[in-house]
Amino acid sequence: MASPFIDNLVQSGVFGDTYIFGANTINAFHATLNRSAVIKDAPKFFDPTTLGIPWTVLLPGYTRVNVLPAFESACNVCALGAVFTTTYQLSNDLSMVRGSHQIGIGVIGLARSITPF
């Protein structure tokens, strides 16, 4: 079975800051950015027009031939294309000690963008 050409790129960055307001109060802030690009392609093969068959070819150079259970000419479960994702995350945590109690409050925000081709 022919394997697809897979090109993966992932980039990640984090910024964090912890601030102490006093002996009993701490604030922690984090910002995160993740980007990925996953590109899947398959090796060029033949198509029916290459063999002289008068056939409408929607994706030139890509023909899947299956002779089961003997062989396959290409990966039948591999979707060709590219997917680009970007994820942003912001979080803030506040921790306070009051007497014999510890109080923790946290907020998180997440946004993402997915672009398939």
PDB file as gemmi writes it, atoms N, CA and C in Angstrom:
CRYST1    1.000    1.000    1.000  90.00  90.00  90.00 P 1                      
ATOM      1  N   MET A   1       0.848  -1.171   0.000  1.00  0.00           N  
ATOM      2  CA  MET A   1       0.000   0.000   0.000  1.00  0.00           C  
ATOM      3  C   MET A   1       0.893   1.234   0.000  1.00  0.00           C  
ATOM      4  N   ALA A   2       0.602   2.175  -0.849  1.00  0.00           N  
ATOM      5  CA  ALA A   2       1.366   3.410  -0.915  1.00  0.00           C  
ATOM      6  C   ALA A   2       1.006   4.297   0.269  1.00  0.00           C  
ATOM      7  N   SER A   3       2.010   4.828   0.910  1.00  0.00           N  
ATOM      8  CA  SER A   3       1.765   5.690   2.065  1.00  0.00           C  
ATOM      9  C   SER A   3       1.634   7.129   1.610  1.00  0.00           C  
ATOM     10  N   PRO A   4       0.777   7.892   2.279  1.00  0.00           N  
ATOM     11  CA  PRO A   4       0.654   9.305   1.927  1.00  0.00           C  
ATOM     12  C   PRO A   4       1.861  10.089   2.415  1.00  0.00           C  
ATOM     13  N   PHE A   5       2.138  11.180   1.741  1.00  0.00           N  
ATOM     14  CA  PHE A   5       3.166  12.096   2.204  1.00  0.00           C  
ATOM     15  C   PHE A   5       2.508  13.003   3.233  1.00  0.00           C  
ATOM     16  N   ILE A   6       2.995  12.978   4.449  1.00  0.00           N  
ATOM     17  CA  ILE A   6       2.404  13.772   5.513  1.00  0.00           C  
ATOM     18  C   ILE A   6       3.455  14.755   5.991  1.00  0.00           C  
ATOM     19  N   ASP A   7       3.095  16.032   6.006  1.00  0.00           N  
ATOM     20  CA  ASP A   7       3.981  17.098   6.455  1.00  0.00           C  
ATOM     21  C   ASP A   7       3.290  17.799   7.614  1.00  0.00           C  
ATOM     22  N   ASN A   8       3.793  17.600   8.823  1.00  0.00           N  
ATOM     23  CA  ASN A   8       3.183  18.193  10.005  1.00  0.00           C  
ATOM     24  C   ASN A   8       4.090  19.271  10.572  1.00  0.00           C  
ATOM     25  N   LEU A   9       3.499  20.388  10.957  1.00  0.00           N  
ATOM     26  CA  LEU A   9       4.224  21.471  11.608  1.00  0.00           C  
ATOM     27  C   LEU A   9       3.382  21.927  12.792  1.00  0.00           C  
ATOM     28  N   VAL A  10       3.989  21.978  13.974  1.00  0.00           N  
ATOM     29  CA  VAL A  10       3.287  22.442  15.170  1.00  0.00           C  
ATOM     30  C   VAL A  10       4.183  23.441  15.872  1.00  0.00           C  
ATOM     31  N   GLN A  11       3.598  24.578  16.224  1.00  0.00           N  
ATOM     32  CA  GLN A  11       4.317  25.603  16.965  1.00  0.00           C  
ATOM     33  C   GLN A  11       3.497  25.964  18.188  1.00  0.00           C  
ATOM     34  N   SER A  12       4.177  26.204  19.308  1.00  0.00           N  
ATOM     35  CA  SER A  12       3.483  26.514  20.546  1.00  0.00           C  
ATOM     36  C   SER A  12       4.281  27.550  21.314  1.00  0.00           C  
ATOM     37  N   GLY A  13       3.569  28.462  21.966  1.00  0.00           N  
ATOM     38  CA  GLY A  13       4.219  29.465  22.789  1.00  0.00           C  
ATOM     39  C   GLY A  13       3.379  29.770  24.019  1.00  0.00           C  
ATOM     40  N   VAL A  14       4.050  29.997  25.143  1.00  0.00           N  
ATOM     41  CA  VAL A  14       3.360  30.268  26.401  1.00  0.00           C  
ATOM     42  C   VAL A  14       4.032  31.451  27.077  1.00  0.00           C  
ATOM     43  N   PHE A  15       3.213  32.333  27.627  1.00  0.00           N  
ATOM     44  CA  PHE A  15       3.696  33.432  28.462  1.00  0.00           C  
ATOM     45  C   PHE A  15       2.965  33.349  29.781  1.00  0.00           C  
ATOM     46  N   GLY A  16       3.675  33.452  30.868  1.00  0.00           N  
ATOM     47  CA  GLY A  16       3.042  33.387  32.177  1.00  0.00           C  
ATOM     48  C   GLY A  16       3.660  34.397  33.125  1.00  0.00           C  
ATOM     49  N   ASP A  17       2.853  34.851  34.063  1.00  0.00           N  
ATOM     50  CA  ASP A  17       3.327  35.803  35.054  1.00  0.00           C  
ATOM     51  C   ASP A  17       2.598  35.540  36.364  1.00  0.00           C  
ATOM     52  N   THR A  18       3.347  35.521  37.445  1.00  0.00           N  
ATOM     53  CA  THR A  18       2.770  35.355  38.775  1.00  0.00           C  
ATOM     54  C   THR A  18       3.087  36.611  39.572  1.00  0.00           C  
ATOM     55  N   TYR A  19       2.045  37.190  40.173  1.00  0.00           N  
ATOM     56  CA  TYR A  19       2.204  38.429  40.923  1.00  0.00           C  
ATOM     57  C   TYR A  19       1.727  38.204  42.351  1.00  0.00           C  
ATOM     58  N   ILE A  20       2.535  38.606  43.294  1.00  0.00           N  
ATOM     59  CA  ILE A  20       2.176  38.477  44.711  1.00  0.00           C  
ATOM     60  C   ILE A  20       1.713  39.835  45.202  1.00  0.00           C  
ATOM     61  N   PHE A  21       0.440  39.904  45.596  1.00  0.00           N  
ATOM     62  CA  PHE A  21      -0.131  41.165  46.082  1.00  0.00           C  
ATOM     63  C   PHE A  21       0.198  41.412  47.547  1.00  0.00           C  
ATOM     64  N   GLY A  22       0.461  40.388  48.282  1.00  0.00           N  
ATOM     65  CA  GLY A  22       0.789  40.503  49.702  1.00  0.00           C  
ATOM     66  C   GLY A  22       1.087  39.121  50.226  1.00  0.00           C  
ATOM     67  N   ALA A  23       1.130  39.005  51.535  1.00  0.00           N  
ATOM     68  CA  ALA A  23       1.452  37.716  52.140  1.00  0.00           C  
ATOM     69  C   ALA A  23       0.347  36.684  51.925  1.00  0.00           C  
ATOM     70  N   ASN A  24      -0.868  37.140  51.600  1.00  0.00           N  
ATOM     71  CA  ASN A  24      -2.003  36.218  51.524  1.00  0.00           C  
ATOM     72  C   ASN A  24      -2.693  36.173  50.166  1.00  0.00           C  
ATOM     73  N   THR A  25      -2.172  36.872  49.138  1.00  0.00           N  
ATOM     74  CA  THR A  25      -2.861  36.929  47.847  1.00  0.00           C  
ATOM     75  C   THR A  25      -1.850  36.758  46.707  1.00  0.00           C  
ATOM     76  N   ILE A  26      -2.149  35.803  45.817  1.00  0.00           N  
ATOM     77  CA  ILE A  26      -1.291  35.524  44.664  1.00  0.00           C  
ATOM     78  C   ILE A  26      -2.165  35.478  43.416  1.00  0.00           C  
ATOM     79  N   ASN A  27      -1.695  36.091  42.323  1.00  0.00           N  
ATOM     80  CA  ASN A  27      -2.394  36.066  41.040  1.00  0.00           C  
ATOM     81  C   ASN A  27      -1.469  35.444  39.991  1.00  0.00           C  
ATOM     82  N   ALA A  28      -2.007  34.531  39.179  1.00  0.00           N  
ATOM     83  CA  ALA A  28      -1.224  33.890  38.118  1.00  0.00           C  
ATOM     84  C   ALA A  28      -1.955  34.081  36.793  1.00  0.00           C  
ATOM     85  N   PHE A  29      -1.238  34.555  35.779  1.00  0.00           N  
ATOM     86  CA  PHE A  29      -1.795  34.803  34.448  1.00  0.00           C  
ATOM     87  C   PHE A  29      -1.009  33.976  33.438  1.00  0.00           C  
ATOM     88  N   HIS A  30      -1.714  33.364  32.475  1.00  0.00           N  
ATOM     89  CA  HIS A  30      -1.077  32.586  31.419  1.00  0.00           C  
ATOM     90  C   HIS A  30      -1.729  32.899  30.078  1.00  0.00           C  
ATOM     91  N   ALA A  31      -0.914  33.039  29.047  1.00  0.00           N  
ATOM     92  CA  ALA A  31      -1.395  33.202  27.674  1.00  0.00           C  
ATOM     93  C   ALA A  31      -0.695  32.142  26.814  1.00  0.00           C  
ATOM     94  N   THR A  32      -1.475  31.428  26.012  1.00  0.00           N  
ATOM     95  CA  THR A  32      -0.943  30.320  25.208  1.00  0.00           C  
ATOM     96  C   THR A  32      -1.380  30.476  23.757  1.00  0.00           C  
ATOM     97  N   LEU A  33      -0.486  30.152  22.840  1.00  0.00           N  
ATOM     98  CA  LEU A  33      -0.786  30.155  21.411  1.00  0.00           C  
ATOM     99  C   LEU A  33      -0.274  28.836  20.823  1.00  0.00           C  
ATOM    100  N   ASN A  34      -1.147  28.118  20.129  1.00  0.00           N  
ATOM    101  CA  ASN A  34      -0.775  26.885  19.428  1.00  0.00           C  
ATOM    102  C   ASN A  34      -1.172  27.020  17.967  1.00  0.00           C  
ATOM    103  N   ARG A  35      -0.253  26.671  17.063  1.00  0.00           N  
ATOM    104  CA  ARG A  35      -0.552  26.661  15.630  1.00  0.00           C  
ATOM    105  C   ARG A  35      -0.112  25.327  15.059  1.00  0.00           C  
ATOM    106  N   SER A  36      -0.905  24.810  14.140  1.00  0.00           N  
ATOM    107  CA  SER A  36      -0.510  23.566  13.481  1.00  0.00           C  
ATOM    108  C   SER A  36      -0.896  23.618  12.010  1.00  0.00           C  
ATOM    109  N   ALA A  37      -0.108  22.950  11.217  1.00  0.00           N  
ATOM    110  CA  ALA A  37      -0.378  22.805   9.792  1.00  0.00           C  
ATOM    111  C   ALA A  37      -0.128  21.344   9.446  1.00  0.00           C  
ATOM    112  N   VAL A  38      -1.177  20.646   9.043  1.00  0.00           N  
ATOM    113  CA  VAL A  38      -1.079  19.239   8.684  1.00  0.00           C  
ATOM    114  C   VAL A  38      -1.450  19.125   7.205  1.00  0.00           C  
ATOM    115  N   ILE A  39      -0.481  18.728   6.397  1.00  0.00           N  
ATOM    116  CA  ILE A  39      -0.679  18.618   4.953  1.00  0.00           C  
ATOM    117  C   ILE A  39      -0.493  17.158   4.570  1.00  0.00           C  
ATOM    118  N   LYS A  40      -1.532  16.587   3.955  1.00  0.00           N  
ATOM    119  CA  LYS A  40      -1.477  15.184   3.538  1.00  0.00           C  
ATOM    120  C   LYS A  40      -1.635  15.104   2.024  1.00  0.00           C  
ATOM    121  N   ASP A  41      -0.713  14.404   1.409  1.00  0.00           N  
ATOM    122  CA  ASP A  41      -0.726  14.219  -0.029  1.00  0.00           C  
ATOM    123  C   ASP A  41      -0.370  12.760  -0.301  1.00  0.00           C  
ATOM    124  N   ALA A  42      -0.664  12.292  -1.456  1.00  0.00           N  
ATOM    125  CA  ALA A  42      -0.337  10.921  -1.839  1.00  0.00           C  
ATOM    126  C   ALA A  42       0.566  10.959  -3.062  1.00  0.00           C  
ATOM    127  N   PRO A  43       1.361   9.915  -3.257  1.00  0.00           N  
ATOM    128  CA  PRO A  43       2.223   9.896  -4.442  1.00  0.00           C  
ATOM    129  C   PRO A  43       1.393   9.847  -5.718  1.00  0.00           C  
ATOM    130  N   LYS A  44       1.871  10.551  -6.736  1.00  0.00           N  
ATOM    131  CA  LYS A  44       1.189  10.524  -8.032  1.00  0.00           C  
ATOM    132  C   LYS A  44       1.238   9.107  -8.584  1.00  0.00           C  
ATOM    133  N   PHE A  45       0.135   8.713  -9.165  1.00  0.00           N  
ATOM    134  CA  PHE A  45       0.027   7.367  -9.701  1.00  0.00           C  
ATOM    135  C   PHE A  45      -0.434   7.519 -11.141  1.00  0.00           C  
ATOM    136  N   PHE A  46      -1.269   6.698 -11.598  1.00  0.00           N  
ATOM    137  CA  PHE A  46      -1.830   6.831 -12.930  1.00  0.00           C  
ATOM    138  C   PHE A  46      -3.319   7.079 -12.791  1.00  0.00           C  
ATOM    139  N   ASP A  47      -3.926   7.504 -13.866  1.00  0.00           N  
ATOM    140  CA  ASP A  47      -5.383   7.634 -13.878  1.00  0.00           C  
ATOM    141  C   ASP A  47      -5.899   6.957 -15.143  1.00  0.00           C  
ATOM    142  N   PRO A  48      -7.202   6.790 -15.289  1.00  0.00           N  
ATOM    143  CA  PRO A  48      -7.731   6.074 -16.457  1.00  0.00           C  
ATOM    144  C   PRO A  48      -7.315   6.672 -17.800  1.00  0.00           C  
ATOM    145  N   THR A  49      -7.179   7.982 -17.873  1.00  0.00           N  
ATOM    146  CA  THR A  49      -6.783   8.585 -19.155  1.00  0.00           C  
ATOM    147  C   THR A  49      -5.350   8.222 -19.523  1.00  0.00           C  
ATOM    148  N   THR A  50      -4.490   7.983 -18.526  1.00  0.00           N  
ATOM    149  CA  THR A  50      -3.119   7.542 -18.795  1.00  0.00           C  
ATOM    150  C   THR A  50      -3.119   6.170 -19.468  1.00  0.00           C  
ATOM    151  N   LEU A  51      -4.087   5.344 -19.108  1.00  0.00           N  
ATOM    152  CA  LEU A  51      -4.192   4.004 -19.679  1.00  0.00           C  
ATOM    153  C   LEU A  51      -4.998   3.990 -20.974  1.00  0.00           C  
ATOM    154  N   GLY A  52      -5.480   5.165 -21.411  1.00  0.00           N  
ATOM    155  CA  GLY A  52      -6.234   5.250 -22.651  1.00  0.00           C  
ATOM    156  C   GLY A  52      -7.727   5.039 -22.490  1.00  0.00           C  
ATOM    157  N   ILE A  53      -8.207   5.044 -21.260  1.00  0.00           N  
ATOM    158  CA  ILE A  53      -9.637   4.875 -21.011  1.00  0.00           C  
ATOM    159  C   ILE A  53     -10.297   6.247 -21.061  1.00  0.00           C  
ATOM    160  N   PRO A  54     -11.311   6.455 -21.917  1.00  0.00           N  
ATOM    161  CA  PRO A  54     -11.975   7.753 -21.983  1.00  0.00           C  
ATOM    162  C   PRO A  54     -12.917   7.931 -20.780  1.00  0.00           C  
ATOM    163  N   TRP A  55     -12.400   8.552 -19.759  1.00  0.00           N  
ATOM    164  CA  TRP A  55     -13.121   8.658 -18.501  1.00  0.00           C  
ATOM    165  C   TRP A  55     -12.892  10.053 -17.928  1.00  0.00           C  
ATOM    166  N   THR A  56     -13.884  10.624 -17.334  1.00  0.00           N  
ATOM    167  CA  THR A  56     -13.728  11.921 -16.696  1.00  0.00           C  
ATOM    168  C   THR A  56     -12.967  11.735 -15.386  1.00  0.00           C  
ATOM    169  N   VAL A  57     -11.849  12.411 -15.268  1.00  0.00           N  
ATOM    170  CA  VAL A  57     -10.998  12.286 -14.088  1.00  0.00           C  
ATOM    171  C   VAL A  57     -11.140  13.561 -13.272  1.00  0.00           C  
ATOM    172  N   LEU A  58     -11.590  13.421 -12.029  1.00  0.00           N  
ATOM    173  CA  LEU A  58     -11.767  14.586 -11.166  1.00  0.00           C  
ATOM    174  C   LEU A  58     -10.485  14.978 -10.448  1.00  0.00           C  
ATOM    175  N   LEU A  59      -9.618  14.017 -10.198  1.00  0.00           N  
ATOM    176  CA  LEU A  59      -8.360  14.288  -9.514  1.00  0.00           C  
ATOM    177  C   LEU A  59      -7.240  13.618 -10.305  1.00  0.00           C  
ATOM    178  N   PRO A  60      -6.633  14.345 -11.277  1.00  0.00           N  
ATOM    179  CA  PRO A  60      -5.625  13.734 -12.152  1.00  0.00           C  
ATOM    180  C   PRO A  60      -4.438  13.183 -11.365  1.00  0.00           C  
ATOM    181  N   GLY A  61      -3.994  12.010 -11.771  1.00  0.00           N  
ATOM    182  CA  GLY A  61      -2.835  11.390 -11.152  1.00  0.00           C  
ATOM    183  C   GLY A  61      -3.146  10.561  -9.925  1.00  0.00           C  
ATOM    184  N   TYR A  62      -4.398  10.500  -9.535  1.00  0.00           N  
ATOM    185  CA  TYR A  62      -4.774   9.736  -8.355  1.00  0.00           C  
ATOM    186  C   TYR A  62      -5.885   8.761  -8.713  1.00  0.00           C  
ATOM    187  N   THR A  63      -5.544   7.494  -8.747  1.00  0.00           N  
ATOM    188  CA  THR A  63      -6.534   6.456  -8.975  1.00  0.00           C  
ATOM    189  C   THR A  63      -6.319   5.387  -7.929  1.00  0.00           C  
ATOM    190  N   ARG A  64      -7.378   4.997  -7.310  1.00  0.00           N  
ATOM    191  CA  ARG A  64      -7.284   3.951  -6.298  1.00  0.00           C  
ATOM    192  C   ARG A  64      -7.749   2.644  -6.912  1.00  0.00           C  
ATOM    193  N   VAL A  65      -6.874   1.680  -6.883  1.00  0.00           N  
ATOM    194  CA  VAL A  65      -7.177   0.360  -7.416  1.00  0.00           C  
ATOM    195  C   VAL A  65      -7.089  -0.628  -6.261  1.00  0.00           C  
ATOM    196  N   ASN A  66      -8.160  -1.363  -6.043  1.00  0.00           N  
ATOM    197  CA  ASN A  66      -8.185  -2.361  -4.980  1.00  0.00           C  
ATOM    198  C   ASN A  66      -8.447  -3.729  -5.576  1.00  0.00           C  
ATOM    199  N   VAL A  67      -7.573  -4.662  -5.275  1.00  0.00           N  
ATOM    200  CA  VAL A  67      -7.780  -6.055  -5.613  1.00  0.00           C  
ATOM    201  C   VAL A  67      -7.766  -6.786  -4.270  1.00  0.00           C  
ATOM    202  N   LEU A  68      -8.941  -6.967  -3.715  1.00  0.00           N  
ATOM    203  CA  LEU A  68      -9.033  -7.521  -2.373  1.00  0.00           C  
ATOM    204  C   LEU A  68      -9.040  -9.027  -2.409  1.00  0.00           C  
ATOM    205  N   PRO A  69      -8.367  -9.691  -1.551  1.00  0.00           N  
ATOM    206  CA  PRO A  69      -7.561  -9.178  -0.441  1.00  0.00           C  
ATOM    207  C   PRO A  69      -6.087  -9.017  -0.799  1.00  0.00           C  
ATOM    208  N   ALA A  70      -5.742  -8.893  -2.060  1.00  0.00           N  
ATOM    209  CA  ALA A  70      -4.345  -8.901  -2.490  1.00  0.00           C  
ATOM    210  C   ALA A  70      -3.612  -7.586  -2.244  1.00  0.00           C  
ATOM    211  N   PHE A  71      -4.060  -6.481  -2.832  1.00  0.00           N  
ATOM    212  CA  PHE A  71      -3.316  -5.238  -2.675  1.00  0.00           C  
ATOM    213  C   PHE A  71      -4.229  -4.034  -2.905  1.00  0.00           C  
ATOM    214  N   GLU A  72      -3.683  -2.882  -2.539  1.00  0.00           N  
ATOM    215  CA  GLU A  72      -4.319  -1.599  -2.810  1.00  0.00           C  
ATOM    216  C   GLU A  72      -3.264  -0.698  -3.426  1.00  0.00           C  
ATOM    217  N   SER A  73      -3.681   0.180  -4.316  1.00  0.00           N  
ATOM    218  CA  SER A  73      -2.709   1.057  -4.964  1.00  0.00           C  
ATOM    219  C   SER A  73      -2.436   2.322  -4.168  1.00  0.00           C  
ATOM    220  N   ALA A  74      -3.317   2.667  -3.256  1.00  0.00           N  
ATOM    221  CA  ALA A  74      -3.133   3.879  -2.468  1.00  0.00           C  
ATOM    222  C   ALA A  74      -3.862   3.724  -1.146  1.00  0.00           C  
ATOM    223  N   CYS A  75      -3.646   4.661  -0.287  1.00  0.00           N  
ATOM    224  CA  CYS A  75      -4.297   4.648   1.019  1.00  0.00           C  
ATOM    225  C   CYS A  75      -5.757   5.077   0.848  1.00  0.00           C  
ATOM    226  N   ASN A  76      -6.670   4.176   1.067  1.00  0.00           N  
ATOM    227  CA  ASN A  76      -8.087   4.487   0.855  1.00  0.00           C  
ATOM    228  C   ASN A  76      -8.728   5.242   2.000  1.00  0.00           C  
ATOM    229  N   VAL A  77      -8.069   5.303   3.127  1.00  0.00           N  
ATOM    230  CA  VAL A  77      -8.655   6.022   4.264  1.00  0.00           C  
ATOM    231  C   VAL A  77      -7.953   7.356   4.506  1.00  0.00           C  
ATOM    232  N   CYS A  78      -7.011   7.693   3.661  1.00  0.00           N  
ATOM    233  CA  CYS A  78      -6.265   8.938   3.834  1.00  0.00           C  
ATOM    234  C   CYS A  78      -6.932  10.056   3.029  1.00  0.00           C  
ATOM    235  N   ALA A  79      -7.457  11.007   3.731  1.00  0.00           N  
ATOM    236  CA  ALA A  79      -8.069  12.151   3.050  1.00  0.00           C  
ATOM    237  C   ALA A  79      -6.965  13.126   2.652  1.00  0.00           C  
ATOM    238  N   LEU A  80      -6.886  13.428   1.365  1.00  0.00           N  
ATOM    239  CA  LEU A  80      -5.883  14.372   0.895  1.00  0.00           C  
ATOM    240  C   LEU A  80      -6.323  15.784   1.250  1.00  0.00           C  
ATOM    241  N   GLY A  81      -5.382  16.632   1.560  1.00  0.00           N  
ATOM    242  CA  GLY A  81      -5.714  18.013   1.849  1.00  0.00           C  
ATOM    243  C   GLY A  81      -4.828  18.583   2.934  1.00  0.00           C  
ATOM    244  N   ALA A  82      -5.225  19.735   3.424  1.00  0.00           N  
ATOM    245  CA  ALA A  82      -4.464  20.435   4.451  1.00  0.00           C  
ATOM    246  C   ALA A  82      -5.422  20.996   5.490  1.00  0.00           C  
ATOM    247  N   VAL A  83      -4.994  20.969   6.735  1.00  0.00           N  
ATOM    248  CA  VAL A  83      -5.775  21.535   7.829  1.00  0.00           C  
ATOM    249  C   VAL A  83      -4.841  22.429   8.637  1.00  0.00           C  
ATOM    250  N   PHE A  84      -5.244  23.666   8.803  1.00  0.00           N  
ATOM    251  CA  PHE A  84      -4.475  24.637   9.582  1.00  0.00           C  
ATOM    252  C   PHE A  84      -5.302  25.042  10.796  1.00  0.00           C  
ATOM    253  N   THR A  85      -4.728  24.942  11.988  1.00  0.00           N  
ATOM    254  CA  THR A  85      -5.448  25.313  13.200  1.00  0.00           C  
ATOM    255  C   THR A  85      -4.637  26.334  13.986  1.00  0.00           C  
ATOM    256  N   THR A  86      -5.346  27.214  14.652  1.00  0.00           N  
ATOM    257  CA  THR A  86      -4.749  28.183  15.566  1.00  0.00           C  
ATOM    258  C   THR A  86      -5.624  28.219  16.817  1.00  0.00           C  
ATOM    259  N   THR A  87      -4.993  28.091  17.982  1.00  0.00           N  
ATOM    260  CA  THR A  87      -5.710  28.088  19.239  1.00  0.00           C  
ATOM    261  C   THR A  87      -5.092  29.123  20.168  1.00  0.00           C  
ATOM    262  N   TYR A  88      -5.944  29.950  20.752  1.00  0.00           N  
ATOM    263  CA  TYR A  88      -5.526  30.955  21.727  1.00  0.00           C  
ATOM    264  C   TYR A  88      -6.156  30.616  23.068  1.00  0.00           C  
ATOM    265  N   GLN A  89      -5.412  30.821  24.141  1.00  0.00           N  
ATOM    266  CA  GLN A  89      -5.955  30.567  25.459  1.00  0.00           C  
ATOM    267  C   GLN A  89      -5.413  31.605  26.433  1.00  0.00           C  
ATOM    268  N   LEU A  90      -6.305  32.174  27.222  1.00  0.00           N  
ATOM    269  CA  LEU A  90      -5.943  33.098  28.294  1.00  0.00           C  
ATOM    270  C   LEU A  90      -6.516  32.548  29.592  1.00  0.00           C  
ATOM    271  N   SER A  91      -5.737  32.584  30.660  1.00  0.00           N  
ATOM    272  CA  SER A  91      -6.246  32.128  31.944  1.00  0.00           C  
ATOM    273  C   SER A  91      -5.695  33.011  33.057  1.00  0.00           C  
ATOM    274  N   ASN A  92      -6.479  33.138  34.091  1.00  0.00           N  
ATOM    275  CA  ASN A  92      -6.088  33.932  35.249  1.00  0.00           C  
ATOM    276  C   ASN A  92      -6.589  33.226  36.500  1.00  0.00           C  
ATOM    277  N   ASP A  93      -5.721  33.065  37.476  1.00  0.00           N  
ATOM    278  CA  ASP A  93      -6.073  32.418  38.740  1.00  0.00           C  
ATOM    279  C   ASP A  93      -5.686  33.336  39.890  1.00  0.00           C  
ATOM    280  N   LEU A  94      -6.596  33.461  40.836  1.00  0.00           N  
ATOM    281  CA  LEU A  94      -6.378  34.279  42.024  1.00  0.00           C  
ATOM    282  C   LEU A  94      -6.545  33.385  43.242  1.00  0.00           C  
ATOM    283  N   SER A  95      -5.567  33.396  44.126  1.00  0.00           N  
ATOM    284  CA  SER A  95      -5.610  32.584  45.332  1.00  0.00           C  
ATOM    285  C   SER A  95      -5.413  33.494  46.535  1.00  0.00           C  
ATOM    286  N   MET A  96      -6.312  33.346  47.520  1.00  0.00           N  
ATOM    287  CA  MET A  96      -6.262  34.184  48.720  1.00  0.00           C  
ATOM    288  C   MET A  96      -6.375  33.304  49.960  1.00  0.00           C  
ATOM    289  N   VAL A  97      -5.651  33.693  50.997  1.00  0.00           N  
ATOM    290  CA  VAL A  97      -5.768  33.027  52.296  1.00  0.00           C  
ATOM    291  C   VAL A  97      -6.350  34.038  53.267  1.00  0.00           C  
ATOM    292  N   ARG A  98      -7.497  33.687  53.856  1.00  0.00           N  
ATOM    293  CA  ARG A  98      -8.183  34.546  54.821  1.00  0.00           C  
ATOM    294  C   ARG A  98      -8.443  33.717  56.074  1.00  0.00           C  
ATOM    295  N   GLY A  99      -7.689  33.985  57.101  1.00  0.00           N  
ATOM    296  CA  GLY A  99      -7.819  33.199  58.325  1.00  0.00           C  
ATOM    297  C   GLY A  99      -7.380  31.770  58.075  1.00  0.00           C  
ATOM    298  N   SER A 100      -8.256  30.820  58.355  1.00  0.00           N  
ATOM    299  CA  SER A 100      -7.932  29.411  58.128  1.00  0.00           C  
ATOM    300  C   SER A 100      -8.505  28.904  56.807  1.00  0.00           C  
ATOM    301  N   HIS A 101      -8.924  29.814  55.923  1.00  0.00           N  
ATOM    302  CA  HIS A 101      -9.541  29.447  54.655  1.00  0.00           C  
ATOM    303  C   HIS A 101      -8.659  29.880  53.480  1.00  0.00           C  
ATOM    304  N   GLN A 102      -8.625  29.041  52.452  1.00  0.00           N  
ATOM    305  CA  GLN A 102      -7.978  29.410  51.200  1.00  0.00           C  
ATOM    306  C   GLN A 102      -9.051  29.485  50.129  1.00  0.00           C  
ATOM    307  N   ILE A 103      -9.087  30.592  49.418  1.00  0.00           N  
ATOM    308  CA  ILE A 103     -10.092  30.832  48.386  1.00  0.00           C  
ATOM    309  C   ILE A 103      -9.374  30.905  47.040  1.00  0.00           C  
ATOM    310  N   GLY A 104      -9.850  30.140  46.081  1.00  0.00           N  
ATOM    311  CA  GLY A 104      -9.265  30.150  44.745  1.00  0.00           C  
ATOM    312  C   GLY A 104     -10.319  30.456  43.698  1.00  0.00           C  
ATOM    313  N   ILE A 105     -10.001  31.387  42.815  1.00  0.00           N  
ATOM    314  CA  ILE A 105     -10.913  31.783  41.735  1.00  0.00           C  
ATOM    315  C   ILE A 105     -10.117  31.721  40.437  1.00  0.00           C  
ATOM    316  N   GLY A 106     -10.709  31.121  39.413  1.00  0.00           N  
ATOM    317  CA  GLY A 106     -10.011  31.017  38.141  1.00  0.00           C  
ATOM    318  C   GLY A 106     -10.932  31.287  36.967  1.00  0.00           C  
ATOM    319  N   VAL A 107     -10.364  31.840  35.915  1.00  0.00           N  
ATOM    320  CA  VAL A 107     -11.091  32.130  34.683  1.00  0.00           C  
ATOM    321  C   VAL A 107     -10.227  31.682  33.522  1.00  0.00           C  
ATOM    322  N   ILE A 108     -10.871  31.083  32.500  1.00  0.00           N  
ATOM    323  CA  ILE A 108     -10.137  30.657  31.309  1.00  0.00           C  
ATOM    324  C   ILE A 108     -10.949  31.025  30.070  1.00  0.00           C  
ATOM    325  N   GLY A 109     -10.266  31.482  29.054  1.00  0.00           N  
ATOM    326  CA  GLY A 109     -10.907  31.795  27.773  1.00  0.00           C  
ATOM    327  C   GLY A 109     -10.164  31.081  26.658  1.00  0.00           C  
ATOM    328  N   LEU A 110     -10.915  30.500  25.728  1.00  0.00           N  
ATOM    329  CA  LEU A 110     -10.311  29.714  24.663  1.00  0.00           C  
ATOM    330  C   LEU A 110     -10.965  30.080  23.342  1.00  0.00           C  
ATOM    331  N   ALA A 111     -10.157  30.267  22.324  1.00  0.00           N  
ATOM    332  CA  ALA A 111     -10.670  30.532  20.977  1.00  0.00           C  
ATOM    333  C   ALA A 111      -9.841  29.708  20.001  1.00  0.00           C  
ATOM    334  N   ARG A 112     -10.490  29.226  18.942  1.00  0.00           N  
ATOM    335  CA  ARG A 112      -9.758  28.434  17.960  1.00  0.00           C  
ATOM    336  C   ARG A 112     -10.248  28.745  16.558  1.00  0.00           C  
ATOM    337  N   SER A 113      -9.378  28.476  15.629  1.00  0.00           N  
ATOM    338  CA  SER A 113      -9.679  28.676  14.229  1.00  0.00           C  
ATOM    339  C   SER A 113      -9.194  27.455  13.458  1.00  0.00           C  
ATOM    340  N   ILE A 114     -10.077  26.831  12.680  1.00  0.00           N  
ATOM    341  CA  ILE A 114      -9.709  25.666  11.872  1.00  0.00           C  
ATOM    342  C   ILE A 114     -10.004  25.996  10.414  1.00  0.00           C  
ATOM    343  N   THR A 115      -8.989  25.835   9.560  1.00  0.00           N  
ATOM    344  CA  THR A 115      -9.135  26.129   8.146  1.00  0.00           C  
ATOM    345  C   THR A 115      -8.770  24.891   7.354  1.00  0.00           C  
ATOM    346  N   PRO A 116      -9.750  24.120   6.876  1.00  0.00           N  
ATOM    347  CA  PRO A 116      -9.425  22.955   6.035  1.00  0.00           C  
ATOM    348  C   PRO A 116      -9.374  23.357   4.559  1.00  0.00           C  
ATOM    349  N   PHE A 117      -8.516  22.698   3.812  1.00  0.00           N  
ATOM    350  CA  PHE A 117      -8.426  22.892   2.362  1.00  0.00           C  
ATOM    351  C   PHE A 117      -8.606  21.584   1.673  1.00  0.00           C  
TER     352      PHE A 117                                                      
END                                                                             
